[in-house]
Structures are given as C-alpha cells and as structure tokens.
C-alpha cells in the first residue's frame, strides 16, 4: 500500500504519468497499474485520466492528503528508528527563499555544531514552492515568509523581521543621507529579484500603494547576479538589512534604511505538522529557536 501511495504523491508532484514513473524508478505501465489497483482497493476514482493526466478527482484530492500524512509518518518513523540505532545521522533537506540564503550558514553551523553526523542539502525556491515541496515531502523544512501567504498545515518558528534598505553606491546621490524614501529610491537604476519571488512582490506592493511606478533596469532570480551588479557601483537594489550584513559588501557600497513607509516582513522556519517530529527536524527546530534572538539583532 505504501508504495502505491508514493506513486500517487509522485504523480501529484510531476503531473505526468511518464515523469512520475521515471521519478519512482518504474515503468509507466507499472505506475498506472499500481494507481488503478489503489482505486480498486478503495472503491473510488482518484485520477481524471484519458490519454494523459488531467488531475485528481475530488476523492483523489482527499486520498492525496492522507497519502502525504501516511508516507510522511512512515518516513519519520524510519528516521526515528535509524537515530535510535546510529545516533544523529541522516539527510536533512532545507529550502530557503533567496533573501534568506546568505544567512543559512547561521542555521547550518549551529545545527552542525551539535549534530555533526548529519548531511544537509540547501536549495533556493520561491515561498510558494517551498510550501508545495514540504507538502509533497520533497523538503523537510523551509525558511520563508510567515505573514504574507497562507501557510497551510505547517509548524512555524519565527526568526527575524526583514527591514528593507536601499543598497547603493557610497558615492551616489544619497551618500550623506541617514534614510531614503521609497519614492527617491525609484529614481535610481534598480536591479531587483524577478517577479515570481515574494520579496519582489512585497517591493512592488509598497511602490504601488505609494502610487509610484517603477521600471527596474535589471531583473534576476539570482542573488549572485544582483550582488555582482551592485559591486559595479552603477546599479542599486532594495534588500533586507540582514542580507546586507551577511553578504559583507565592499565599502564602496552602503545600505540606507527605506522610510515613508517603513516596511517589515516576518521570516521563519516552517516544517510539516507532525507529532512527534522526525529527530533531525526536531533538532533543526530546537537550534532555530536558540538562533532566533541573534538573527533578530542582526536584522
């Protein structure tokens, strides 16, 4: 039964029978047959199908929720048993929004200092993608916005508030200023994260509510691209203060608080709601709680 539920989860992720089969390491006919067997066992249709995958039925959506719980709990049990046998070993997958990536080393270093036997994978995703990947068991945890989008069934650990700064040349037009308005920032050649990123949507919303039209000269989904363009001294950007601190930008670049309005957004750790939590996830939660006051000071 568990294998069939995992096939169902793969189909939910891939939305394509062939790709789901490939992800599970089986042939497409075997995956389709297993899901058909699951439908026969439960006595309900789960998938709208024709020559290709069209989606899940209403019943299929309900079963999908149970599949996530069952497979997630089975994975948590295996992790717990492995910890009892070998100690803190295993693999933890963490997704982070781009603006949180520069401070991820704070999390991983704190966790590694206490649990050096674990392995970590850190990946960059949009806030929406992080929640979807946690839901579909592709991530164990995420660092994302807590107060902007519906989070669903996750456990939250607040970490710090993003406070937005104009990051620009130290020799630029605002070199002697202690603060800059959003209206003034819009006059500069800005390079910003792409529109699929929540950080960009926040920035766009602030400008829009202030009645300001902005036309960024460069957009990218890469923090590295933004950082390298800043170093040229020609471009400016808007980013959280904690990110400025973590990037350790050259002295030729300075960060100036943005006002009128002053904007903050809450960043935190999210994991799937599970009781008990898998040992490695529980360890991450514990270290995140300890780290939160230090991150709040940096922000």
C-alpha positions as CSV (number, residue, x, y, z in Angstrom):
1,X,0.0,0.0,0.0
2,X,2.8,2.5,0.9
3,X,4.4,2.1,-2.5
4,X,1.2,2.8,-4.2
5,X,0.7,5.9,-2.1
6,X,4.2,7.1,-3.0
7,X,3.3,6.6,-6.7
8,X,0.3,8.8,-6.1
9,X,2.5,11.5,-4.5
10,X,4.9,11.4,-7.4
11,X,2.0,11.9,-9.8
12,X,0.9,14.9,-7.7
13,X,4.4,16.4,-8.0
14,X,5.1,15.7,-11.6
15,X,1.5,15.9,-13.0
16,X,2.6,13.5,-15.7
17,X,2.5,9.7,-15.7
18,X,5.8,9.3,-17.5
19,X,7.7,11.7,-15.4
20,X,6.2,10.3,-12.2
21,X,7.2,6.8,-13.2
22,X,10.7,7.9,-14.0
23,X,11.0,9.6,-10.6
24,X,9.9,6.4,-8.9
25,X,12.2,4.2,-11.0
26,X,9.4,2.1,-12.5
27,X,7.8,1.8,-15.9
28,X,4.8,4.0,-16.8
29,X,2.5,0.9,-17.2
30,X,3.6,-0.4,-13.7
31,X,2.8,3.0,-12.1
32,X,-0.5,3.3,-13.9
33,X,-1.4,-0.2,-12.9
34,X,-0.5,0.4,-9.2
35,X,-2.7,3.5,-9.0
36,X,-5.5,1.6,-10.7
37,X,-5.1,-1.1,-8.1
38,X,-5.3,1.5,-5.4
39,X,-8.5,2.9,-6.9
40,X,-10.0,-0.6,-6.9
41,X,-9.0,-1.3,-3.3
42,X,-10.6,2.0,-2.2
43,X,-13.5,1.7,-4.5
44,X,-13.3,5.3,-5.8
45,X,-11.7,7.0,-8.8
46,X,-8.6,9.0,-7.9
47,X,-7.3,10.3,-11.2
48,X,-9.0,12.1,-14.1
49,X,-7.3,10.3,-16.9
50,X,-7.6,10.0,-20.7
51,X,-4.6,9.7,-23.0
52,X,-2.8,11.8,-20.4
53,X,-3.1,13.1,-16.8
54,X,-5.8,15.7,-16.3
55,X,-5.7,16.0,-12.5
56,X,-7.2,14.3,-9.4
57,X,-10.8,13.8,-8.7
58,X,-12.3,15.3,-5.5
59,X,-11.9,11.9,-3.9
60,X,-8.4,11.7,-5.2
61,X,-7.5,15.0,-3.5
62,X,-8.8,13.7,-0.2
63,X,-6.8,10.5,-0.5
64,X,-3.7,12.5,-1.5
65,X,-3.9,14.3,1.8
66,X,-4.0,11.0,3.6
67,X,-1.1,9.7,1.4
68,X,1.0,12.7,2.5
69,X,0.3,12.0,6.2
70,X,0.9,8.3,5.9
71,X,4.1,8.4,3.9
72,X,5.4,11.3,5.9
73,X,4.8,9.4,9.2
74,X,6.4,6.3,7.8
75,X,9.5,8.3,6.8
76,X,9.5,9.9,10.2
77,X,9.3,6.5,11.9
78,X,12.2,5.2,9.8
79,X,14.3,8.3,10.7
80,X,13.5,7.8,14.4
81,X,14.5,4.2,14.3
82,X,17.7,5.0,12.5
83,X,18.5,7.6,15.1
84,X,17.9,5.1,17.9
85,X,20.3,2.6,16.2
86,X,23.1,5.0,15.0
87,X,22.6,8.4,16.7
88,X,22.1,11.7,14.8
89,X,22.7,10.6,11.3
90,X,20.7,11.2,8.1
91,X,19.9,13.7,5.5
92,X,18.0,17.0,6.0
93,X,16.6,18.9,3.0
94,X,16.0,22.6,3.6
95,X,14.6,25.1,1.1
96,X,15.0,28.9,1.5
97,X,13.8,32.0,-0.2
98,X,16.6,33.8,-1.9
99,X,16.8,36.7,0.6
100,X,17.4,34.1,3.4
101,X,20.2,32.2,1.6
102,X,23.0,34.5,2.9
103,X,22.1,33.7,6.5
104,X,21.6,30.0,6.0
105,X,25.2,29.4,7.3
106,X,24.0,30.5,10.7
107,X,21.4,27.7,10.8
108,X,23.7,25.0,9.3
109,X,26.6,25.9,11.5
110,X,24.5,25.9,14.7
111,X,23.0,22.6,13.7
112,X,26.3,21.0,12.7
113,X,28.0,22.0,15.9
114,X,25.5,19.9,17.9
115,X,24.8,17.2,15.3
116,X,27.9,16.7,13.2
117,X,26.8,13.3,11.8
118,X,24.0,14.7,9.6
119,X,24.1,15.6,5.9
120,X,22.4,18.8,4.6
121,X,21.0,19.9,1.2
122,X,20.2,23.6,0.9
123,X,18.2,24.8,-2.1
124,X,16.7,28.1,-3.3
125,X,12.9,28.3,-4.0
126,X,10.1,30.8,-4.1
127,X,7.9,31.0,-1.0
128,X,5.1,29.2,-2.7
129,X,7.3,26.4,-4.0
130,X,8.7,25.8,-0.5
131,X,5.3,25.2,0.9
132,X,4.4,22.9,-2.0
133,X,7.6,20.9,-1.6
134,X,7.1,20.4,2.1
135,X,3.6,19.3,1.4
136,X,4.8,16.8,-1.2
137,X,7.6,15.5,1.1
138,X,10.4,16.9,-1.2
139,X,11.7,19.2,1.6
140,X,12.0,18.6,5.3
141,X,11.9,22.3,6.2
142,X,11.9,25.8,4.7
143,X,12.9,29.3,5.6
144,X,10.2,31.6,4.2
145,X,7.8,34.4,4.9
146,X,5.3,33.8,7.7
147,X,2.9,36.8,7.2
148,X,2.4,37.1,3.5
149,X,0.8,34.0,2.1
150,X,-1.5,31.2,3.5
151,X,0.9,28.7,5.0
152,X,-1.4,25.7,5.4
153,X,-0.6,22.9,7.8
154,X,2.9,23.7,8.9
155,X,4.6,24.3,12.2
156,X,6.3,27.8,12.4
157,X,9.3,29.1,14.3
158,X,9.6,32.9,13.8
159,X,13.2,34.0,13.3
160,X,13.5,37.7,12.4
161,X,11.9,40.6,10.5
162,X,13.2,41.8,7.2
163,X,13.8,45.5,7.3
164,X,14.3,47.0,3.8
165,X,17.2,49.1,2.8
166,X,18.3,50.9,-0.4
167,X,21.7,49.4,-1.3
168,X,23.6,51.8,-3.5
169,X,27.0,53.4,-4.2
170,X,28.6,55.1,-1.3
171,X,29.4,58.0,-3.7
172,X,25.9,58.2,-5.1
173,X,23.3,60.9,-4.8
174,X,22.3,59.8,-1.3
175,X,25.8,59.4,0.2
176,X,25.1,61.7,3.2
177,X,21.6,60.5,3.9
178,X,20.5,58.6,7.0
179,X,17.3,57.4,5.3
180,X,15.8,57.4,1.9
181,X,12.1,57.4,0.8
182,X,10.8,54.7,-1.5
183,X,9.9,57.5,-3.9
184,X,13.5,58.6,-4.0
185,X,14.8,55.0,-4.4
186,X,12.6,54.6,-7.5
187,X,14.7,57.3,-9.3
188,X,17.8,55.1,-9.3
189,X,18.7,52.3,-11.8
190,X,17.4,49.4,-9.8
191,X,18.2,45.7,-10.2
192,X,15.6,43.5,-8.4
193,X,14.7,39.9,-7.9
194,X,12.3,38.6,-10.6
195,X,8.5,38.9,-10.1
196,X,8.0,35.2,-9.1
197,X,9.8,36.0,-5.9
198,X,7.8,37.0,-2.8
199,X,10.5,39.6,-2.0
200,X,9.8,41.3,-5.3
201,X,6.1,41.1,-4.8
202,X,6.5,42.9,-1.4
203,X,8.6,45.6,-3.0
204,X,6.1,46.1,-5.9
205,X,3.2,46.3,-3.4
206,X,4.9,49.0,-1.4
207,X,5.6,51.1,-4.5
208,X,2.1,50.5,-5.8
209,X,0.5,51.6,-2.5
210,X,2.6,54.7,-2.6
211,X,1.4,55.5,-6.1
212,X,5.0,55.0,-7.5
213,X,5.7,53.4,-10.9
214,X,9.0,51.6,-11.0
215,X,10.8,50.2,-14.0
216,X,13.8,48.1,-12.9
217,X,16.7,48.2,-15.3
218,X,17.6,44.5,-14.5
219,X,15.7,41.6,-13.0
220,X,17.1,38.2,-11.9
221,X,16.1,35.3,-9.8
222,X,19.8,35.0,-8.6
223,X,21.2,36.8,-5.6
224,X,24.7,36.4,-7.1
225,X,23.6,38.4,-10.2
226,X,22.2,41.1,-8.0
227,X,25.4,41.2,-5.8
228,X,27.8,41.4,-8.8
229,X,25.9,44.2,-10.4
230,X,25.9,46.1,-7.1
231,X,29.7,45.9,-7.0
232,X,29.9,47.8,-10.2
233,X,28.7,50.9,-8.5
234,X,26.3,51.7,-11.3
235,X,23.3,49.8,-10.0
236,X,21.2,49.9,-6.8
237,X,18.8,47.4,-5.2
238,X,16.5,47.0,-2.3
239,X,17.2,44.2,0.1
240,X,16.7,43.3,3.8
241,X,19.3,44.7,6.2
242,X,20.2,41.2,7.5
243,X,21.1,40.2,3.9
244,X,23.4,43.2,3.6
245,X,25.1,42.2,6.8
246,X,25.6,38.6,5.6
247,X,26.8,39.4,2.2
248,X,29.6,41.6,3.5
249,X,29.5,44.0,0.6
250,X,32.5,46.3,-0.2
251,X,33.0,49.6,1.5
252,X,32.1,51.3,-1.8
253,X,28.5,50.1,-1.3
254,X,26.3,51.3,1.6
255,X,22.8,50.4,2.8
256,X,20.4,53.2,3.8
257,X,17.1,52.5,5.6
258,X,14.0,53.0,3.5
259,X,11.2,55.1,5.0
260,X,7.8,56.5,4.1
261,X,6.7,53.8,4.7
262,X,8.9,51.7,6.9
263,X,8.2,48.1,6.0
264,X,9.0,44.8,7.7
265,X,8.1,41.2,7.0
266,X,8.4,38.2,9.3
267,X,10.8,35.3,8.3
268,X,10.7,31.9,9.9
269,X,11.3,28.2,9.8
270,X,8.4,26.0,8.6
271,X,8.1,22.2,8.8
272,X,5.2,19.9,8.3
273,X,3.0,19.4,11.3
274,X,3.9,16.1,12.7
275,X,3.8,14.7,16.3
276,X,6.4,13.5,17.1
277,X,8.7,15.3,14.6
278,X,11.5,13.3,13.0
279,X,14.6,13.6,15.1
280,X,16.6,15.7,12.6
281,X,13.7,18.1,12.1
282,X,13.2,18.3,15.8
283,X,16.9,19.2,16.2
284,X,16.6,21.9,13.5
285,X,13.6,23.4,15.3
286,X,15.5,23.4,18.6
287,X,18.5,25.2,17.1
288,X,16.3,27.6,15.2
289,X,14.7,28.7,18.4
290,X,18.1,29.3,20.0
291,X,19.3,31.2,17.0
292,X,16.2,33.5,16.6
293,X,17.3,36.1,19.1
294,X,20.7,36.5,17.4
295,X,19.1,36.8,14.0
296,X,16.6,39.4,15.3
297,X,19.6,41.5,16.5
298,X,21.2,41.3,13.1
299,X,18.0,42.3,11.3
